[in-house]
Amino acid sequence: MKTAVIGASGYAGEELVRLLLSHPQVDLTAVTSRQFAGQTVAQIFPRFFHHQKAQTLKFSDFNPKQLAAMAEIVFLALPHGLAAEFTQPLWEAGVRVIDLSADFRLRDPHIYKEFYGQAHPAPDLLGQAVYGLPEIYRKKICAAQLVACPGCYPTSILLPLLPLVRKKIIDLRRIIVTSLSGVTGAGRKVETDYLFAECNESMRPYGVPKHRHLSEIEQELSIAANEPVVMQFTPHLVPLNRGIISTISLDLASNPDIGLIFNHAYANEPFVRLLGEERLPDTKDVVGTNFIDLGWKVDQRTNRLIVMSAIDNLTKGTSGQAVQCFNLMSGFDETAGLL
Ligand SMILES: NC(=O)c1ccc[n+]([C@@H]2O[C@H](COP(=O)([O-])OP(=O)(O)OC[C@H]3O[C@@H](n4cnc5c(N)ncnc54)[C@H](OP(=O)(O)O)[C@@H]3O)[C@@H](O)[C@H]2O)c1
């Protein structure tokens, strides 16, 4: 499958390049970057030097029209706003697009404006996009021309929450989530907040109380609940390169078998590992993989259910999940290039 990555020099793009270079059914035909145009992938990312392709494939700053002639499926790893502008000509050329940005995750352009502070650049395409969470939307992803991969926090929060919301066993007005993320989640940009000396040996909450990812999390929870859901979310930046832990505190509305619910939802899912009540998730077990590890405990003293997840923000949280969607769209084994 001829494939291109637009925005291949960023953290998400680099992770896509890593996965696609090793993918048995992929011919990576183009990778774009303005700053590295003309240089080979191996020059910029020496860790890929052992791939023949990395020694010959050069970064380019091709426009979407040129890319449409070079690839059947294009990954977009660009900042939001820009991604929609790139998508429009690709869509019109009939190319299938997997977008990693927030541009096509929301169904309502007004919510996009509320959370992203700008009018949606291509509102007509919103209705065409499929939310790229394979465990929930597998069938639709297979047939989609445009897939909007979920954000990293939303992946770590929705997979634990959706089966519980569907079964109506929790109080929907009292969902409280605390997440911890490594610094690559902010992208490879030069900003004082993300310099080594500002992040190392330090932790801080941010985006309180209305982080942008709440918009898509609440959208998907509301669809599952069939009623509007609003929740409390406090993300934190922690001194790690990669990894997210989400801890979800819930009031139980009944006394169900939680293990049975998760097993029913995920026992056959290749990338969801259920740890049960005996083990707690740890980012070191998932970094560099496309797995999400889920653990849970019922606190008998407070009658609360605590569900905890761990993912790699750059793999299951972004680029690995995008390749999982790519496999579905292409009719390949869903795990190809990911295990
Ligand atoms: N990082 C994560 O953990 C994560 C998780 C989930 C989703 N995402 C989403 O994935 C997307 C990429 O994130 P990232 O973390 O990889 O960001 P990043 O490290 O900042 O990379 C951004 C990429 O976009 C390219 N780019 C920026 N402005 C451009 C322009 N005007 N024209 C063409 N190319 C441009 C950059 O290439 P040049 O500057 O070299 O041209 C670079 O390759 C974002 O939408 C982000 O929200 C990221």
The ligand as a Tripos MOL2 file, in Angstrom:
@<TRIPOS>MOLECULE
LIG
   48    52     1     0     0
SMALL
NO_CHARGES

@<TRIPOS>ATOM
      1 N1          2.3870   14.2040   20.6170 N.am      1 LIG1
      2 C1          1.3970   13.4340   21.0060 C.2       1 LIG1
      3 O1          1.5070   12.6600   21.9750 O.2       1 LIG1
      4 C2          0.0860   13.4590   20.2560 C.ar      1 LIG1
      5 C3         -0.9380   12.6180   20.7180 C.ar      1 LIG1
      6 C4         -2.1750   12.6170   20.0450 C.ar      1 LIG1
      7 C5         -2.3570   13.4620   18.9700 C.ar      1 LIG1
      8 N2         -1.3590   14.2790   18.5600 N.ar      1 LIG1
      9 C6         -1.6270   15.1740   17.4250 C.3       1 LIG1
     10 O2         -0.8020   14.8400   16.3300 O.3       1 LIG1
     11 C7         -0.4730   16.0410   15.5940 C.3       1 LIG1
     12 C8          1.0520   16.1340   15.5250 C.3       1 LIG1
     13 O3          1.5400   16.2180   16.8670 O.3       1 LIG1
     14 P1          3.0850   16.2140   17.2130 P.3       1 LIG1
     15 O4          3.1660   16.0530   18.6810 O.co2     1 LIG1
     16 O5          3.8300   15.2740   16.3550 O.co2     1 LIG1
     17 O6          3.4900   17.7140   16.8050 O.3       1 LIG1
     18 P2          4.9310   18.3020   16.4630 P.3       1 LIG1
     19 O7          5.9690   17.4400   17.1050 O.co2     1 LIG1
     20 O8          4.8940   19.7420   16.8120 O.co2     1 LIG1
     21 O9          5.0410   18.1290   14.8690 O.3       1 LIG1
     22 C9          4.2700   18.9240   13.9780 C.3       1 LIG1
     23 C10         4.5890   18.5360   12.5380 C.3       1 LIG1
     24 O10         3.8280   19.3870   11.6690 O.3       1 LIG1
     25 C11         4.7040   19.9730   10.7050 C.3       1 LIG1
     26 N3          4.2190   21.3370   10.4380 N.ar      1 LIG1
     27 C12         3.9920   22.3250   11.3540 C.ar      1 LIG1
     28 N4          3.5130   23.4340   10.7440 N.ar      1 LIG1
     29 C13         3.4410   23.1430    9.4140 C.ar      1 LIG1
     30 C14         3.0450   23.8920    8.2440 C.ar      1 LIG1
     31 N5          2.6160   25.1540    8.3480 N.pl3     1 LIG1
     32 N6          3.0880   23.2550    7.0440 N.ar      1 LIG1
     33 C15         3.5200   21.9780    6.9220 C.ar      1 LIG1
     34 N7          3.9380   21.2380    7.9810 N.ar      1 LIG1
     35 C16         3.8930   21.8220    9.2080 C.ar      1 LIG1
     36 C17         6.0880   19.9810   11.3500 C.3       1 LIG1
     37 O11         7.0780   19.8500   10.3480 O.3       1 LIG1
     38 P3          8.1400   20.9720    9.9310 P.3       1 LIG1
     39 O12         8.1280   22.0480   10.9690 O.co2     1 LIG1
     40 O13         9.4370   20.2130    9.8440 O.co2     1 LIG1
     41 O14         7.6530   21.4120    8.5920 O.co2     1 LIG1
     42 C18         6.0450   18.6800   12.1610 C.3       1 LIG1
     43 O15         6.4110   17.5900   11.3440 O.3       1 LIG1
     44 C19        -1.0890   17.2190   16.3690 C.3       1 LIG1
     45 O16        -2.2990   17.5950   15.7770 O.3       1 LIG1
     46 C20        -1.3090   16.6250   17.7660 C.3       1 LIG1
     47 O17        -2.3790   17.2300   18.4480 O.3       1 LIG1
     48 C21        -0.1360   14.2890   19.1650 C.ar      1 LIG1
@<TRIPOS>BOND
     1     1     2 1
     2     2     3 2
     3     2     4 1
     4     4     5 ar
     5     4    48 ar
     6     5     6 ar
     7     6     7 ar
     8     7     8 ar
     9     8     9 1
    10     8    48 ar
    11     9    10 1
    12     9    46 1
    13    10    11 1
    14    11    12 1
    15    11    44 1
    16    12    13 1
    17    13    14 1
    18    14    15 2
    19    14    16 1
    20    14    17 1
    21    17    18 1
    22    18    19 2
    23    18    20 1
    24    18    21 1
    25    21    22 1
    26    22    23 1
    27    23    24 1
    28    23    42 1
    29    24    25 1
    30    25    26 1
    31    25    36 1
    32    26    27 ar
    33    26    35 ar
    34    27    28 ar
    35    28    29 ar
    36    29    30 ar
    37    29    35 ar
    38    30    31 1
    39    30    32 ar
    40    32    33 ar
    41    33    34 ar
    42    34    35 ar
    43    36    37 1
    44    36    42 1
    45    37    38 1
    46    38    39 2
    47    38    40 1
    48    38    41 1
    49    42    43 1
    50    44    45 1
    51    44    46 1
    52    46    47 1
@<TRIPOS>SUBSTRUCTURE
     1 LIG1         1 GROUP 0 **** ****
